[in-house]
Every structure is written in C-alpha cells, then in structure tokens.
Amino acid sequence: MSTTSRPIVIYGNGLFQDGYPSPPVPYETQIQQLNKGVTSVLLWSIHIHEGGDFYLNDSPFVIDGNVVYSTNPSKGINPDFPKLVSALLHGGSVRELLISVGAWGTTSDFYNWYAARNAVKKNLAMLKSTFGITGVDFDYEGDYSQDDGNKIVDLTLDVAARGLFATYCPYTAADWWVDCLQKVYKKNNRMQPVRWFNLQCYAGGSGNQPQDWAQAVAMAGETGVTDPKAFIVPGFAVFPDGLTPAQIQSTFSGLKNSGIAGGFLWNSGAIWQGESTNPSYTPGAYATAIDKGLG
C-alpha cells in the first residue's frame, strides 16, 4: 500500500504560526516536506475561548466568524496563512486539513464550545469556506464523565451538520470513547461521521495496544464502523523526545498484517526543531517509515 492510500497523519503544532516570521524551517520548505507522504494535517491546538472565539495556540484565529490576521502573533495569525494553506493542499500527498480542539489540561475548550455552539458553528463555516478545512479532531482529556460524553456526542453532531467529519484522539477510557461512537451513530441516522481514532501511544498512552482498541470497537455492537482495525490510527512522538524514523519503522513493522492501516506523528514542531541537528528526520522520512513498516 502506498503512502497516499493509507492515513498518515501529523499534528501540526502551531503550523505556519509558530516561529513567525522566522521559523526554524521556512514555511515553504515545511509544505514541501509534508507533501512527501503525509496525507492529513491537523492544526493543533485550537483553543475555544468564552463566546466561541478560536485561538491557534495563543494567537487569535477566528473571532465572531472572521479570520484575524496580524504580523503580531498576539493579535492574529500570519497574514500569509491562506497562501500557505492553499499550497499545502495542492502540493502533493496532503489531502485533508483538520483543526484539533483541546489538549492536556484544556477541557475548558469543550465547555466553552458547548456554551457557544452557534458561534462555533459560524467559525467552523468560515474555516471551511476560507481554508478548506475538512474535519475536526477532538483532543478531549478530561474526567470522562457521562455528562462530558453527552457533550462530545452533541458537538460531534454539530461538526457533521457543517459537512465536516470528526476524529477522536484518545489515550485512555476506551469504553467511554466507544460509547460516544455508538451514541453519535444512533443520533445521526445510523451514519458515522467519526472517521477514525488517533490513538495516542506515547506519554499517558504509552502502554496502548492498537489491537485492543480495535477489539473494543468491534465488540461494541452498532457503531457504524465497518473496519475496526483500520479505524485505529496509532500515533507516536517523534525525535528528540520520541522515536527516530528507523524506530518508527520498527514499531510499525510490529503491526504489519494486524489490520492497522495507518499512523500519526506527534508532532511537527519537534520535527522542525530537530532538523537543525538531524536534517534527514523530515515528515517525509517519517511517513515513509510508517509505510514501509506496515508493508
């Protein structure tokens, strides 16, 4: 299977914004490197403030349905953002651009979203029309209460109603996430808008086995997931705090013939910083490593 037919995902940490105006790797070079095998880029992290305003990390991004640009990162995003995103989506292997909401310690993003659902719908529509955003990743890392689960279900349905798909980014609480899948499927007229799980297999999720999560989905009954094994997209941290391309290839070789069909990389910021000392550790090198490992 080629790199363009399986999901190879990267979390784009402050993509086209971090380091502005002098990033460690030029933005144009980042685009070229991402398009050497990565299929899906997630803008991480989108924080939702009170009232539904979107911030890309600490920079105002979409306020009241309008994208905010500024050469001052504390006031808006890189004015070249539209041009860079267009080049990213028309430069090779990258075919999907998602936003990823949340992170460790930012459960408030989802509470703010739920309290301002109409404003968030407006902002999502703007991102879809302006940048061609295709989906929303849910990086919820809260206390996994039933009430929070119901909120995630409702917000997933809001995403689907905008013509977008969803991905979930779990590291624990498999039963809770699968329950969300089942409820979304039932409430969405037996159509599943959640495309896959980005399963964290690093940090708090370092003990995760993708096959176990696939089995949890398979045994759950009606989820709308036709291939539970391919539904699980395991992710690993990259060098310097994580794995080298060779180690990624070895790790995914252990999943060969398991039914797991893709992987994700955490995260682009680490790659750009690491290229100063290891210039061969590019997104393309990591994408190739996943592809060769899975065979």
RODO-2510 file (C-alpha; in nm, 4 decimals, decimal comma):
residues 295
     n   res          X          Y          Z
     1     m     0,0000     0,0000     0,0000
     2     s     0,1379     0,3414    -0,0903
     3     t     0,1668     0,6399     0,1397
     4     t    -0,1125     0,8192    -0,0442
     5     s    -0,3705     0,5429     0,0088
     6     r    -0,3360     0,4988     0,3859
     7     p    -0,3867     0,7656     0,6524
     8     i    -0,0549     0,9158     0,7596
     9     v    -0,1413     1,1952     0,9958
    10     i     0,0623     1,4692     1,1630
    11     y    -0,0296     1,7104     1,4370
    12     g     0,0807     2,0489     1,3055
    13     n     0,1844     2,2282     1,6215
    14     g     0,1140     2,5966     1,5543
    15     l     0,1503     2,5264     1,1834
    16     f     0,2540     2,8342     0,9792
    17     q     0,2361     3,0383     1,3003
    18     d     0,4999     2,9152     1,5444
    19     g     0,8269     3,0974     1,4958
    20     y     0,6720     3,3687     1,2795
    21     p     0,8287     3,5426     1,0964
    22     s     1,1478     3,3306     1,1171
    23     p     1,0580     2,9649     1,1812
    24     p     1,3363     2,7056     1,2245
    25     v     1,2386     2,5592     0,8862
    26     p     1,0945     2,8015     0,6252
    27     y     0,7190     2,7594     0,5844
    28     e     0,7554     2,6853     0,2125
    29     t     1,0016     2,4067     0,2956
    30     q     0,7617     2,2709     0,5568
    31     i     0,4955     2,2453     0,2858
    32     q     0,7297     2,0558     0,0545
    33     q     0,8319     1,8165     0,3310
    34     l     0,4760     1,7476     0,4455
    35     n     0,3740     1,6636     0,0903
    36     k     0,6258     1,3794     0,0727
    37     g     0,3861     1,1249     0,2211
    38     v     0,1705     1,2874     0,4891
    39     t    -0,1988     1,2672     0,3969
    40     s    -0,3714     1,4509     0,6813
    41     v    -0,2541     1,7609     0,8670
    42     l    -0,4177     1,8679     1,1924
    43     l    -0,3869     2,2286     1,3071
    44     w    -0,3049     2,1910     1,6751
    45     s    -0,4120     2,3214     1,9045
    46     i    -0,7297     2,5150     1,8535
    47     h    -0,8466     2,6590     2,1840
    48     i    -1,2041     2,7784     2,2131
    49     h    -1,2484     3,0759     2,4429
    50     e    -1,5643     3,2060     2,6052
    51     g    -1,8074     3,3182     2,3392
    52     g    -1,6753     3,0635     2,0888
    53     d    -1,3666     3,2502     1,9656
    54     f    -1,0940     3,0304     1,8139
    55     y    -0,7270     3,0698     1,9011
    56     l    -0,4414     2,8820     1,7339
    57     n    -0,2387     2,8159     2,0469
    58     d    -0,2087     3,1719     2,1845
    59     s    -0,2910     3,3636     1,8646
    60     p    -0,6425     3,4900     1,7856
    61     f    -0,7624     3,2913     1,4828
    62     v    -1,1361     3,3218     1,4164
    63     i    -1,3331     3,5816     1,6099
    64     d    -1,7079     3,6150     1,5550
    65     g    -1,6894     3,4423     1,2182
    66     n    -1,3914     3,6398     1,0885
    67     v    -1,0325     3,5246     1,0463
    68     v    -0,7944     3,7619     1,2242
    69     y    -0,4579     3,8339     1,0600
    70     s    -0,1667     4,0222     1,2081
    71     t     0,2115     4,0350     1,1930
    72     n     0,1894     4,0435     1,5738
    73     p     0,1176     3,6846     1,6887
    74     s    -0,0606     3,8115     1,9991
    75     k    -0,3171     3,9858     1,7784
    76     g    -0,3757     3,7416     1,4909
    77     i    -0,2317     3,4764     1,2644
    78     n     0,0296     3,5016     0,9923
    79     p    -0,1122     3,7119     0,7031
    80     d     0,0344     3,4554     0,4604
    81     f    -0,1760     3,1782     0,6150
    82     p    -0,4255     3,1484     0,3239
    83     k    -0,1483     3,1249     0,0652
    84     l     0,0428     2,8681     0,2712
    85     v    -0,2632     2,6511     0,3351
    86     s    -0,3540     2,6562    -0,0339
    87     a    -0,0025     2,5470    -0,1257
    88     l    -0,0162     2,2735     0,1389
    89     l    -0,3375     2,1278    -0,0032
    90     h    -0,2215     2,1420    -0,3649
    91     g     0,1393     2,0334    -0,3299
    92     g     0,1403     1,6551    -0,3284
    93     s     0,0265     1,3923    -0,0792
    94     v    -0,1651     1,6120     0,1680
    95     r    -0,5367     1,5784     0,1014
    96     e    -0,7014     1,6727     0,4310
    97     l    -0,6707     1,9628     0,6723
    98     l    -0,8389     1,9391     1,0103
    99     i    -0,8423     2,1501     1,3216
   100     s    -0,7668     1,9771     1,6512
   101     v    -0,9518     2,1145     1,9521
   102     g    -0,8162     2,0686     2,3018
   103     a    -0,5062     1,9241     2,4662
   104     w    -0,3999     1,8051     2,8086
   105     g    -0,5401     2,0427     3,0707
   106     t    -0,7712     2,2320     2,8356
   107     t    -1,1068     2,0637     2,8892
   108     s    -1,2450     2,4177     2,9108
   109     d    -1,2192     2,4310     2,5298
   110     f    -1,5083     2,1866     2,5088
   111     y    -1,7129     2,3553     2,7817
   112     n    -1,6696     2,6905     2,6076
   113     w    -1,7668     2,5267     2,2784
   114     y    -2,0805     2,3764     2,4272
   115     a    -2,1803     2,7087     2,5820
   116     a    -2,1416     2,8910     2,2488
   117     r    -2,2431     2,6306     1,9930
   118     n    -2,3938     2,8735     1,7440
   119     a    -2,0846     3,0947     1,7465
   120     v    -1,8622     2,7906     1,6944
   121     k    -2,0781     2,6753     1,4033
   122     k    -2,0232     3,0161     1,2445
   123     n    -1,6476     2,9927     1,2968
   124     l    -1,6338     2,6391     1,1568
   125     a    -1,8211     2,7527     0,8478
   126     m    -1,5647     3,0298     0,7993
   127     l    -1,2721     2,7862     0,8271
   128     k    -1,4359     2,5502     0,5813
   129     s    -1,5030     2,8204     0,3224
   130     t    -1,1730     3,0060     0,3679
   131     f    -0,9197     2,7270     0,4107
   132     g    -1,0977     2,4105     0,3012
   133     i    -1,0989     2,2561     0,6474
   134     t    -1,2410     1,9046     0,6148
   135     g    -1,2720     1,7865     0,9739
   136     v    -1,2389     1,8420     1,3474
   137     d    -1,0247     1,6344     1,5821
   138     f    -1,1418     1,6005     1,9431
   139     d    -0,8420     1,6007     2,1787
   140     y    -1,0567     1,5763     2,4903
   141     e    -0,8598     1,4758     2,8002
   142     g    -1,0998     1,5367     3,0881
   143     d    -1,2595     1,3211     3,3581
   144     y    -1,4706     1,1097     3,1190
   145     s    -1,7998     1,1738     3,2961
   146     q    -2,1298     1,0772     3,1413
   147     d    -2,2203     1,4445     3,1091
   148     d    -1,8973     1,5188     2,9224
   149     g    -1,9631     1,2211     2,6972
   150     n    -2,3043     1,3590     2,6081
   151     k    -2,1423     1,6940     2,5265
   152     i    -1,8879     1,5281     2,2965
   153     v    -2,1730     1,3485     2,1186
   154     d    -2,3667     1,6714     2,0636
   155     l    -2,0566     1,8582     1,9456
   156     t    -1,9686     1,5764     1,7063
   157     l    -2,3162     1,6052     1,5582
   158     d    -2,2640     1,9818     1,5210
   159     v    -1,9463     1,9102     1,3235
   160     a    -2,1278     1,6621     1,0996
   161     a    -2,4070     1,9132     1,0378
   162     r    -2,1460     2,1504     0,8920
   163     g    -2,0484     1,8883     0,6332
   164     l    -1,7270     1,8029     0,8177
   165     f    -1,6029     1,4739     0,9554
   166     a    -1,4643     1,4104     1,3032
   167     t    -1,1738     1,2208     1,4517
   168     y    -1,1230     1,1388     1,8178
   169     c    -0,7809     1,1462     1,9875
   170     p    -0,7990     0,9143     2,2901
   171     y    -0,5265     0,7850     2,5167
   172     t    -0,7442     0,6167     2,7798
   173     a    -1,1076     0,5297     2,8630
   174     a    -1,1764     0,3101     2,5595
   175     d    -1,5288     0,2210     2,6734
   176     w    -1,6176     0,5900     2,7137
   177     w    -1,4988     0,6767     2,3633
   178     v    -1,6737     0,3768     2,2091
   179     d    -1,9942     0,4765     2,3882
   180     c    -1,9628     0,8188     2,2232
   181     l    -1,9290     0,6448     1,8858
   182     q    -2,2435     0,4425     1,9446
   183     k    -2,4496     0,7419     2,0533
   184     v    -2,3315     0,9548     1,7600
   185     y    -2,4184     0,6766     1,5165
   186     k    -2,7656     0,6334     1,6638
   187     k    -2,8427     1,0060     1,6732
   188     n    -2,7014     1,0695     1,3248
   189     n    -2,9498     0,8442     1,1441
   190     r    -2,7121     0,5481     1,1550
   191     m    -2,4335     0,7327     0,9758
   192     q    -2,0947     0,7602     1,1454
   193     p    -1,9187     1,0967     1,0967
   194     v    -1,6201     0,9899     1,3079
   195     r    -1,3636     0,8766     1,0511
   196     w    -1,1012     0,7265     1,2831
   197     f    -0,9385     0,7256     1,6276
   198     n    -0,5983     0,8947     1,6558
   199     l    -0,4809     0,6625     1,9338
   200     q    -0,2065     0,8120     2,1497
   201     c     0,0652     0,5522     2,2087
   202     y     0,3066     0,7868     2,3870
   203     a     0,3138     0,9782     2,7182
   204     g    -0,0037     0,8841     2,9086
   205     g    -0,0984     0,6400     2,6325
   206     s     0,2407     0,4709     2,6054
   207     g     0,1017     0,1314     2,7054
   208     n    -0,1768     0,1306     2,4477
   209     q    -0,2065    -0,1609     2,2073
   210     p    -0,3942    -0,0654     1,8884
   211     q    -0,5350    -0,4163     1,8555
   212     d    -0,7030    -0,3863     2,1967
   213     w    -0,8784    -0,0664     2,0927
   214     a    -0,9838    -0,2241     1,7636
   215     q    -1,1330    -0,5133     1,9567
   216     a    -1,3226    -0,2723     2,1829
   217     v    -1,4789    -0,1099     1,8762
   218     a    -1,5529    -0,4469     1,7140
   219     m    -1,7259    -0,5864     2,0225
   220     a    -1,9364    -0,2780     2,0907
   221     g    -2,2195    -0,3593     1,8545
   222     e    -2,3613    -0,0843     1,6383
   223     t    -2,1028     0,1890     1,5863
   224     g    -2,1188     0,2308     1,2090
   225     v    -1,7506     0,1359     1,1878
   226     t    -1,7049    -0,1147     0,9059
   227     d    -1,3373    -0,1968     0,9690
   228     p    -1,2471    -0,1625     1,3394
   229     k    -0,8789    -0,2403     1,2820
   230     a    -0,8289     0,0233     1,0125
   231     f    -1,0329     0,2628     1,2288
   232     i    -0,7481     0,2762     1,4816
   233     v    -0,4642     0,5064     1,3727
   234     p    -0,1870     0,4736     1,6337
   235     g     0,0429     0,7671     1,6977
   236     f     0,3906     0,8100     1,8396
   237     a     0,6057     1,1028     1,9458
   238     v     0,8990     1,1867     1,7209
   239     f     1,2635     1,2664     1,7894
   240     p     1,4116     1,4251     2,0001
   241     d     1,1643     1,3337     2,2756
   242     g     1,0325     1,0328     2,0857
   243     l     1,1281     0,7998     1,8037
   244     t     1,3566     0,8346     1,5026
   245     p     1,2303     0,7316     1,1574
   246     a     1,4123     0,3981     1,1928
   247     q     1,2434     0,3361     1,5268
   248     i     0,9052     0,4328     1,3830
   249     q     0,9550     0,1816     1,1017
   250     s     1,0451    -0,0893     1,3519
   251     t     0,7424    -0,0055     1,5659
   252     f     0,5010    -0,0240     1,2735
   253     s     0,6648    -0,3427     1,1486
   254     g     0,5265    -0,4957     1,4664
   255     l     0,1777    -0,4037     1,3441
   256     k     0,2228    -0,5483     0,9956
   257     n    -0,0633    -0,7809     0,8958
   258     s    -0,2604    -0,6734     1,2056
   259     g    -0,5184    -0,4796     1,0049
   260     i    -0,3867    -0,1465     1,1337
   261     a    -0,3635     0,0646     0,8195
   262     g    -0,2040     0,3974     0,9128
   263     g    -0,0372     0,6054     1,1803
   264     f     0,0120     0,9528     1,3153
   265     l     0,3108     1,1622     1,4175
   266     w     0,3360     1,3791     1,7255
   267     n     0,4274     1,6499     1,6269
   268     s     0,5537     1,8814     1,3518
   269     g     0,7101     2,1307     1,5912
   270     a     0,9502     1,8677     1,7226
   271     i     1,0448     1,7722     1,3663
   272     w     1,1211     2,1302     1,2634
   273     q     1,3347     2,1852     1,5734
   274     g     1,5147     1,8540     1,5308
   275     e     1,6056     1,9150     1,1676
   276     s     1,8784     2,1564     1,2760
   277     t     2,0828     1,8608     1,4011
   278     n     1,9161     1,5748     1,2098
   279     p     1,8159     1,7161     0,8703
   280     s     1,7100     1,3751     0,7383
   281     y     1,4386     1,3384     1,0050
   282     t     1,1719     1,5041     0,7910
   283     p     0,7955     1,4431     0,7809
   284     g     0,8508     1,2554     0,4555
   285     a     1,1073     1,0294     0,6199
   286     y     0,8619     0,9507     0,8985
   287     a     0,5776     0,8920     0,6516
   288     t     0,7961     0,6516     0,4553
   289     a     0,8878     0,4752     0,7799
   290     i     0,5208     0,4159     0,8648
   291     d     0,4506     0,2963     0,5119
   292     k     0,7457     0,0573     0,4985
   293     g     0,6747    -0,0703     0,8473
   294     l     0,3154    -0,1625     0,7669
   295     g     0,4258    -0,3111     0,4343
***
